[in-house]
């Protein structure tokens, strides 16, 4: 089956996976004008948001998600001028996703993000960090089994935590060491550590903490890159490798199975955030500048 891909994206289709023409180098994954090539899905809003057509209970709690392809609150929009250039604005008012219509394998992705000012319930307390995220190797349709976040691997985009791993309903290995004095135990990425599998299952967080912290202060533009090649992936923040990962597995079938391709998602998670310069290129090896020394 030939899948839909944006008309502005130069692609071919090979075995059901979008193949980016290597000859073209970097290809925009966002066209800078609208959200062509992306789809939206959102869960039920918080009670303070007003969506007239959505069912509520007697206490004002919403009983159903906003769903796919509807954005009555303008959570996902294109802003023509953010620091002089266009950007995708994610308001954060409702938890949900902006997902590529294309599916990708063996690629190098890069983009810039910047935090906005607005925060929303339930993450609007002054001390709560602003949150979003980049999900890759996505292997569930939106909202399946009542999940807010599709099963995937997450490169965390959160104040002070950019580059962390969350294995979202999946599993993946990272060389890591336990952080002394933490309960429950927290794990830090450490290339000299033991291979440790992370998974959001059986009550575990599925989190590994990036090292080092290479994030710029809130209000500045940060560059995030993801290298996904075969069973390896690399999280890169402002040019610095902050985590290497291996062996991604989907764990929603009869037995665990490798997952090395899928759509890409940007999260709306309670905070205003802007994205721009979203580009991707096909690779036939891990780029030399990010290869393990």
C-alpha positions as CSV (number, residue, x, y, z in Angstrom):
1,X,0.0,0.0,0.0
2,X,1.4,3.4,-0.9
3,X,1.0,5.8,2.0
4,X,0.3,9.6,1.7
5,X,3.3,11.8,2.1
6,X,3.4,15.6,1.8
7,X,3.4,16.8,-1.8
8,X,6.4,19.1,-1.0
9,X,8.5,16.3,0.4
10,X,10.7,14.5,-2.1
11,X,10.2,10.9,-1.2
12,X,10.0,7.4,-2.6
13,X,8.3,4.4,-0.9
14,X,10.3,1.3,-0.2
15,X,8.7,-1.6,1.6
16,X,6.1,0.7,3.2
17,X,8.7,3.1,4.6
18,X,9.2,6.6,3.4
19,X,12.6,6.8,1.7
20,X,14.1,10.3,1.7
21,X,16.3,10.9,-1.4
22,X,19.8,10.8,-0.1
23,X,21.0,13.0,-3.1
24,X,18.9,15.9,-1.9
25,X,20.6,16.0,1.5
26,X,18.5,17.8,4.1
27,X,14.8,17.9,3.3
28,X,12.3,20.1,5.2
29,X,9.9,18.1,7.3
30,X,7.8,21.2,7.8
31,X,7.1,23.6,4.8
32,X,7.1,26.8,6.9
33,X,3.6,27.8,5.8
34,X,1.0,25.4,7.2
35,X,0.7,21.9,8.7
36,X,0.5,20.0,5.4
37,X,2.2,16.6,6.1
38,X,1.1,16.5,9.7
39,X,-2.0,15.3,11.6
40,X,-3.3,16.1,15.0
41,X,-4.9,14.2,17.8
42,X,-5.9,15.4,21.3
43,X,-7.3,13.7,24.4
44,X,-10.1,15.2,26.5
45,X,-9.3,18.8,27.6
46,X,-9.1,20.0,31.2
47,X,-12.4,21.3,32.6
48,X,-11.3,25.0,32.3
49,X,-11.1,24.7,28.5
50,X,-14.2,25.5,26.5
51,X,-15.1,23.1,23.7
52,X,-18.9,23.4,23.4
53,X,-19.5,20.3,21.3
54,X,-17.7,17.9,23.7
55,X,-19.6,16.0,26.3
56,X,-19.1,16.7,30.0
57,X,-20.3,15.0,33.2
58,X,-22.2,16.8,35.9
59,X,-19.0,18.0,37.5
60,X,-17.7,19.6,34.3
61,X,-15.2,16.9,33.4
62,X,-14.9,16.1,29.7
63,X,-16.0,12.5,28.9
64,X,-14.4,12.2,25.4
65,X,-11.3,13.2,23.6
66,X,-11.2,15.9,21.0
67,X,-9.8,13.2,18.7
68,X,-8.1,13.3,15.3
69,X,-8.1,16.1,12.7
70,X,-10.0,18.6,15.0
71,X,-8.4,21.6,16.7
72,X,-11.2,23.8,18.1
73,X,-8.8,25.4,20.6
74,X,-6.1,26.1,18.0
75,X,-3.5,24.1,19.9
76,X,-1.4,23.6,16.8
77,X,-0.9,26.6,14.6
78,X,1.7,28.3,12.4
79,X,3.0,31.7,13.5
80,X,4.4,33.9,10.8
81,X,6.9,35.8,12.9
82,X,8.7,34.4,15.9
83,X,12.0,36.2,16.2
84,X,11.6,37.2,12.6
85,X,10.8,33.8,11.1
86,X,7.9,31.4,10.9
87,X,7.4,28.6,13.5
88,X,5.0,26.0,14.6
89,X,3.3,27.1,17.8
90,X,2.0,24.4,20.2
91,X,0.0,26.1,22.8
92,X,0.0,23.1,25.2
93,X,-3.7,23.7,26.3
94,X,-4.6,20.1,25.6
95,X,-2.4,17.0,25.8
96,X,-2.0,15.7,22.3
97,X,0.2,15.1,19.3
98,X,1.3,16.6,16.0
99,X,2.2,13.5,13.9
100,X,3.9,13.2,10.5
101,X,1.9,11.5,7.8
102,X,5.1,9.9,6.6
103,X,7.0,7.0,8.2
104,X,10.7,7.1,8.5
105,X,13.7,4.8,8.9
106,X,17.5,5.3,8.9
107,X,17.5,9.1,9.3
108,X,19.1,12.1,10.8
109,X,16.5,14.6,12.1
110,X,17.2,18.1,13.4
111,X,15.1,21.0,14.5
112,X,15.0,24.0,16.8
113,X,12.7,24.7,19.7
114,X,12.0,27.6,22.1
115,X,9.8,27.8,25.1
116,X,6.9,30.3,25.2
117,X,5.4,31.9,28.3
118,X,2.0,30.2,28.7
119,X,1.4,27.1,30.9
120,X,-1.8,25.2,31.3
121,X,-3.5,22.9,33.9
122,X,-2.6,20.4,35.2
123,X,1.1,21.6,34.6
124,X,0.6,25.3,35.4
125,X,2.2,25.5,38.8
126,X,5.2,27.9,39.0
127,X,7.6,25.2,39.8
128,X,6.4,22.7,37.1
129,X,8.9,22.6,34.2
130,X,7.6,23.3,30.7
131,X,7.2,20.1,28.8
132,X,6.9,18.8,25.3
133,X,8.7,15.9,23.5
134,X,9.8,14.2,20.3
135,X,8.5,10.7,19.9
136,X,10.1,8.4,17.3
137,X,9.6,4.8,16.2
138,X,5.9,5.4,16.8
139,X,4.0,2.2,16.4
140,X,0.4,2.9,17.5
141,X,-2.4,4.8,16.0
142,X,-3.6,7.9,18.0
143,X,-5.5,7.1,21.2
144,X,-5.2,3.3,21.0
145,X,-6.2,1.6,24.2
146,X,-7.0,4.9,25.8
147,X,-3.3,6.0,25.7
148,X,-2.5,9.7,25.5
149,X,1.0,9.0,24.1
150,X,1.4,6.4,21.4
151,X,3.9,3.6,22.0
152,X,7.3,4.9,20.9
153,X,10.7,6.1,22.0
154,X,10.8,9.6,23.4
155,X,13.6,12.2,23.2
156,X,12.4,14.3,26.1
157,X,11.9,18.0,25.5
158,X,11.3,19.5,29.0
159,X,13.0,22.4,30.8
160,X,16.3,21.1,32.3
161,X,15.7,17.6,30.9
162,X,16.2,17.9,27.1
163,X,17.6,14.7,25.8
164,X,16.3,12.3,28.4
165,X,14.8,9.0,27.4
166,X,11.3,7.8,28.1
167,X,10.5,4.4,26.7
168,X,6.8,5.0,26.1
169,X,5.1,1.7,26.2
170,X,8.2,0.2,24.6
171,X,11.7,-1.0,25.7
172,X,15.2,0.1,24.8
173,X,18.7,-0.3,26.2
174,X,21.1,2.4,27.4
175,X,24.5,2.2,29.1
176,X,23.6,3.7,32.5
177,X,24.5,3.9,36.1
178,X,22.1,4.2,39.1
179,X,22.2,7.6,40.8
180,X,23.2,7.2,44.5
181,X,20.7,8.0,47.1
182,X,17.6,8.0,44.9
183,X,14.4,6.1,45.7
184,X,13.0,4.9,43.4
185,X,16.3,4.6,41.7
186,X,17.1,7.1,39.0
187,X,19.5,6.2,36.2
188,X,22.0,8.5,34.4
189,X,23.4,7.8,30.9
190,X,27.0,6.9,31.2
191,X,29.0,5.3,28.3
192,X,31.0,3.4,30.8
193,X,27.9,1.9,32.6
194,X,26.2,-1.4,32.0
195,X,23.6,-1.9,29.4
196,X,20.3,-1.4,31.1
197,X,16.8,-1.8,29.6
198,X,14.3,0.9,30.2
199,X,10.5,0.4,29.8
200,X,7.3,2.0,31.0
201,X,5.9,-1.3,32.3
202,X,5.1,-2.8,35.7
203,X,5.2,0.6,37.3
204,X,8.6,1.7,36.0
205,X,9.1,5.2,34.6
206,X,11.1,4.1,31.6
207,X,13.3,7.1,32.1
208,X,17.1,7.5,31.6
209,X,18.6,10.9,32.3
210,X,20.8,12.5,29.7
211,X,24.4,13.5,30.4
212,X,25.6,16.1,30.1
213,X,23.1,18.9,30.4
214,X,23.6,21.0,27.2
215,X,20.3,22.9,27.1
216,X,20.3,26.7,26.7
217,X,18.3,28.9,29.2
218,X,14.5,29.2,28.8
219,X,13.7,31.7,26.1
220,X,16.7,30.8,23.8
221,X,16.4,28.6,20.7
222,X,17.8,25.1,21.2
223,X,18.8,22.7,18.5
224,X,17.8,19.0,19.0
225,X,19.0,16.3,16.7
226,X,18.1,12.6,16.5
227,X,20.1,9.9,14.7
228,X,18.1,6.7,14.1
229,X,20.0,4.1,12.2
230,X,19.1,0.4,12.5
231,X,18.8,-0.6,16.1
232,X,20.9,2.4,17.2
233,X,19.7,5.9,18.1
234,X,21.5,9.0,19.4
235,X,20.1,12.0,21.2
236,X,22.0,15.3,20.5
237,X,21.4,18.7,22.1
238,X,23.0,21.8,20.7
239,X,25.6,19.7,18.9
240,X,26.5,17.5,21.9
241,X,25.7,13.8,22.2
242,X,23.8,13.4,25.4
243,X,22.7,9.7,25.1
244,X,23.3,6.6,22.9
245,X,20.6,4.0,22.8
246,X,20.3,0.5,21.3
247,X,17.8,-2.3,20.6
248,X,14.3,-0.6,20.5
249,X,11.5,-3.1,21.1
250,X,7.8,-3.0,20.8
251,X,6.2,-4.9,23.6
252,X,2.6,-4.8,22.6
253,X,2.6,-8.1,20.7
254,X,2.8,-11.8,21.6
255,X,6.6,-11.5,22.0
256,X,8.9,-8.4,21.9
257,X,9.9,-7.4,18.4
258,X,12.4,-4.8,17.0
259,X,10.9,-1.5,16.0
260,X,13.2,0.7,13.9
261,X,10.8,2.9,11.9
262,X,7.6,4.9,12.3
263,X,6.1,8.3,12.2
264,X,7.5,11.2,14.3
265,X,5.4,13.1,16.9
266,X,5.8,16.5,18.6
267,X,3.8,16.6,21.9
268,X,1.5,19.2,23.4
269,X,1.9,18.8,27.1
270,X,0.8,21.8,29.1
271,X,3.3,24.4,27.9
272,X,3.6,26.8,25.0
273,X,6.5,25.8,22.7
274,X,7.7,26.9,19.2
275,X,9.4,24.6,16.7
276,X,11.2,25.6,13.4
277,X,13.8,24.4,11.0
278,X,12.5,20.8,11.1
279,X,14.7,18.9,8.6
280,X,15.5,15.3,7.9
281,X,17.9,13.3,5.7
282,X,18.3,9.6,4.9
283,X,21.6,8.0,6.1
284,X,23.4,4.9,5.3
285,X,25.6,5.0,8.4
286,X,25.8,7.0,11.6
287,X,27.3,10.4,10.7
288,X,31.0,10.5,11.4
289,X,30.7,13.4,13.8
290,X,28.4,11.4,16.1
291,X,30.0,8.0,15.8
292,X,31.2,6.5,19.0
293,X,34.9,7.2,19.5
